[in-house]
Amino acid sequence: MNADKTKKLGRSLIALAEQALREAVAEVVESHRQSGHPLVVWRNGRVERVYPSALLVREKPDKPYGQ
């Protein structure tokens, strides 16, 4: 593989990984929203509990990971 193809492949893998992570986080947030349990996050150098109702809702991606 030449260097250009390797760079292009690397960027597309990064984009796929980021998309998969965003979708996984969205599923976890929705699960916690339905159950009423707080999310545990690292913020300002410490662990905090955040209730999903306090979070901004973003649109779900048009194209799911891997499709």
Secondary structure, 3 states (H helix, E strand, C coil): CCHHHHHHHHHHHHHHHHHHHHHHHHHHHHHHHHHCCCEEEEECCEEEEECHHHCCCCCCCCCCCCC
